[in-house]
Amino acid sequence: MNDIDLARMLLESHRVLAAELADSLEERGYPDLRPGHSAVFLYIDRRSGTRLTELARRARVTKQGMMLVVDDLESRGYVRRVPDPDDARAKVVKLTAHGRRAAAECRRVVQAMETRTRRSLGERRVEALREGLDEIVSTGDRHL
């Protein structure tokens, strides 16, 4: 029997997966990317770009948190803000050419991690884990 509480195990698993993501991106030529940048790379519309508020909604983070990630990625040359063609008051976050390459690598790394997890745990256990985690997140969202 394991004496580590569930919350600690979830935090540790997050740490392990985040470190693997960062290491893999570094090996692929992106040493300046952090795991938190994946919130943009995984949820942005690669061709048309996405409003910051929509990115935050998709990634399930606050608008302020997403703004910090976008600011950081913009300063590193991965994204740029452009006027929204549908609303002159709004901006759309778009990937630069460098950002499109990084986003593709990020998606590949995340997919490889998920494939390995599915192989290791099996489909049924992965789906049960996904459902359980979704329930935890949904319950937490209701308390915000």
C-alpha positions as a Markdown table, in Angstrom:
| # | Residue | x | y | z |
|---|---|---|---|---|
| 1 | Met | 0.0 | 0.0 | 0.0 |
| 2 | Asn | 1.2 | 3.5 | -0.9 |
| 3 | Asp | 1.4 | 6.0 | 1.9 |
| 4 | Ile | 1.6 | 9.0 | -0.4 |
| 5 | Asp | -1.7 | 10.9 | -0.6 |
| 6 | Leu | -3.5 | 11.3 | -3.9 |
| 7 | Ala | -2.9 | 15.1 | -4.1 |
| 8 | Arg | 0.8 | 14.6 | -3.7 |
| 9 | Met | 0.8 | 11.8 | -6.4 |
| 10 | Leu | -1.1 | 14.1 | -8.8 |
| 11 | Leu | 1.4 | 16.9 | -8.2 |
| 12 | Glu | 4.4 | 14.6 | -8.7 |
| 13 | Ser | 2.9 | 13.2 | -11.9 |
| 14 | His | 2.5 | 16.7 | -13.2 |
| 15 | Arg | 6.1 | 17.5 | -12.3 |
| 16 | Val | 7.4 | 14.4 | -14.1 |
| 17 | Leu | 5.3 | 15.0 | -17.2 |
| 18 | Ala | 6.2 | 18.7 | -17.3 |
| 19 | Ala | 9.9 | 17.9 | -17.0 |
| 20 | Glu | 9.6 | 15.3 | -19.8 |
| 21 | Leu | 7.9 | 17.9 | -22.0 |
| 22 | Ala | 10.6 | 20.5 | -21.3 |
| 23 | Asp | 13.4 | 18.0 | -21.9 |
| 24 | Ser | 11.9 | 16.7 | -25.2 |
| 25 | Leu | 11.4 | 20.2 | -26.5 |
| 26 | Glu | 15.0 | 21.1 | -25.6 |
| 27 | Glu | 16.3 | 18.0 | -27.4 |
| 28 | Arg | 14.3 | 19.1 | -30.5 |
| 29 | Gly | 15.9 | 22.5 | -30.5 |
| 30 | Tyr | 13.7 | 24.6 | -28.3 |
| 31 | Pro | 15.6 | 25.1 | -25.0 |
| 32 | Asp | 13.8 | 28.4 | -24.2 |
| 33 | Leu | 10.3 | 26.8 | -24.1 |
| 34 | Arg | 8.7 | 25.9 | -20.8 |
| 35 | Pro | 5.8 | 23.4 | -20.2 |
| 36 | Gly | 3.4 | 26.3 | -19.6 |
| 37 | His | 3.9 | 27.5 | -23.2 |
| 38 | Ser | 2.0 | 24.4 | -24.3 |
| 39 | Ala | -1.2 | 26.2 | -23.2 |
| 40 | Val | -0.8 | 28.3 | -26.4 |
| 41 | Phe | 0.8 | 25.7 | -28.7 |
| 42 | Leu | -1.9 | 23.1 | -28.1 |
| 43 | Tyr | -5.0 | 25.3 | -28.3 |
| 44 | Ile | -4.2 | 28.0 | -30.9 |
| 45 | Asp | -5.8 | 27.9 | -34.4 |
| 46 | Arg | -2.6 | 27.4 | -36.3 |
| 47 | Arg | -3.5 | 29.3 | -39.4 |
| 48 | Ser | -6.0 | 32.0 | -38.4 |
| 49 | Gly | -4.8 | 32.6 | -34.8 |
| 50 | Thr | -7.0 | 32.8 | -31.7 |
| 51 | Arg | -8.1 | 35.6 | -29.4 |
| 52 | Leu | -6.4 | 35.5 | -26.0 |
| 53 | Thr | -9.7 | 35.1 | -24.2 |
| 54 | Glu | -10.5 | 32.0 | -26.3 |
| 55 | Leu | -7.0 | 30.6 | -25.7 |
| 56 | Ala | -7.6 | 31.0 | -22.0 |
| 57 | Arg | -11.0 | 29.3 | -22.1 |
| 58 | Arg | -9.6 | 26.3 | -24.2 |
| 59 | Ala | -6.6 | 25.9 | -21.9 |
| 60 | Arg | -8.7 | 26.3 | -18.8 |
| 61 | Val | -6.6 | 29.1 | -17.4 |
| 62 | Thr | -7.3 | 32.7 | -16.4 |
| 63 | Lys | -7.1 | 35.4 | -19.0 |
| 64 | Gln | -4.4 | 37.1 | -16.9 |
| 65 | Gly | -2.4 | 33.8 | -16.8 |
| 66 | Met | -2.8 | 33.4 | -20.6 |
| 67 | Met | -1.7 | 37.0 | -21.1 |
| 68 | Leu | 1.5 | 36.3 | -19.2 |
| 69 | Val | 2.2 | 33.2 | -21.4 |
| 70 | Val | 1.4 | 35.1 | -24.6 |
| 71 | Asp | 3.6 | 38.1 | -23.5 |
| 72 | Asp | 6.5 | 35.7 | -22.9 |
| 73 | Leu | 6.1 | 33.8 | -26.2 |
| 74 | Glu | 5.8 | 37.1 | -28.0 |
| 75 | Ser | 9.1 | 38.4 | -26.5 |
| 76 | Arg | 10.7 | 35.1 | -27.6 |
| 77 | Gly | 9.4 | 35.5 | -31.2 |
| 78 | Tyr | 6.9 | 32.6 | -31.2 |
| 79 | Val | 3.7 | 34.6 | -31.5 |
| 80 | Arg | 2.5 | 38.0 | -32.4 |
| 81 | Arg | -0.7 | 40.0 | -31.8 |
| 82 | Val | -2.5 | 41.3 | -34.8 |
| 83 | Pro | -5.8 | 43.1 | -35.2 |
| 84 | Asp | -8.9 | 40.9 | -35.2 |
| 85 | Pro | -10.5 | 41.1 | -38.7 |
| 86 | Asp | -13.9 | 40.7 | -37.1 |
| 87 | Asp | -13.5 | 43.3 | -34.3 |
| 88 | Ala | -11.1 | 46.2 | -34.7 |
| 89 | Arg | -10.9 | 46.6 | -30.9 |
| 90 | Ala | -9.7 | 43.1 | -30.3 |
| 91 | Lys | -6.4 | 41.3 | -31.1 |
| 92 | Val | -5.7 | 37.8 | -32.3 |
| 93 | Val | -2.7 | 35.8 | -31.2 |
| 94 | Lys | -1.0 | 34.3 | -34.2 |
| 95 | Leu | 2.0 | 32.0 | -34.5 |
| 96 | Thr | 5.1 | 33.2 | -36.3 |
| 97 | Ala | 6.9 | 30.8 | -38.6 |
| 98 | His | 9.2 | 29.9 | -35.7 |
| 99 | Gly | 6.1 | 29.4 | -33.5 |
| 100 | Arg | 4.4 | 27.1 | -36.0 |
| 101 | Arg | 7.5 | 24.8 | -36.0 |
| 102 | Ala | 7.6 | 24.9 | -32.2 |
| 103 | Ala | 3.9 | 24.2 | -31.9 |
| 104 | Ala | 4.2 | 21.2 | -34.2 |
| 105 | Glu | 7.0 | 19.8 | -32.1 |
| 106 | Cys | 5.1 | 20.4 | -28.9 |
| 107 | Arg | 2.1 | 18.5 | -30.3 |
| 108 | Arg | 4.3 | 15.7 | -31.4 |
| 109 | Val | 5.9 | 15.4 | -28.0 |
| 110 | Val | 2.5 | 15.5 | -26.2 |
| 111 | Gln | 1.1 | 12.9 | -28.6 |
| 112 | Ala | 4.2 | 10.6 | -28.0 |
| 113 | Met | 3.7 | 11.0 | -24.2 |
| 114 | Glu | 0.0 | 10.1 | -24.5 |
| 115 | Thr | 0.8 | 7.1 | -26.8 |
| 116 | Arg | 3.4 | 5.8 | -24.3 |
| 117 | Thr | 1.0 | 6.2 | -21.4 |
| 118 | Arg | -1.8 | 4.3 | -23.3 |
| 119 | Arg | 0.7 | 1.5 | -24.1 |
| 120 | Ser | 1.8 | 1.4 | -20.5 |
| 121 | Leu | -1.6 | 1.6 | -18.7 |
| 122 | Gly | -3.9 | 0.3 | -21.4 |
| 123 | Glu | -6.9 | 2.0 | -22.9 |
| 124 | Arg | -9.4 | 1.2 | -20.2 |
| 125 | Arg | -7.2 | 2.5 | -17.4 |
| 126 | Val | -6.3 | 5.7 | -19.3 |
| 127 | Glu | -10.0 | 6.4 | -20.0 |
| 128 | Ala | -10.8 | 5.8 | -16.4 |
| 129 | Leu | -8.0 | 8.1 | -15.3 |
| 130 | Arg | -9.1 | 10.8 | -17.8 |
| 131 | Glu | -12.7 | 10.6 | -16.6 |
| 132 | Gly | -11.6 | 10.8 | -13.0 |
| 133 | Leu | -9.3 | 13.8 | -13.6 |
| 134 | Asp | -12.1 | 15.5 | -15.6 |
| 135 | Glu | -14.4 | 15.1 | -12.6 |
| 136 | Ile | -11.8 | 16.5 | -10.2 |
| 137 | Val | -11.3 | 19.5 | -12.5 |
| 138 | Ser | -15.0 | 20.1 | -13.1 |
| 139 | Thr | -15.7 | 19.9 | -9.4 |
| 140 | Gly | -12.9 | 22.4 | -8.7 |
| 141 | Asp | -14.2 | 24.7 | -11.4 |
| 142 | Arg | -17.6 | 24.9 | -9.7 |
| 143 | His | -15.9 | 26.1 | -6.5 |
| 144 | Leu | -14.2 | 29.0 | -8.2 |
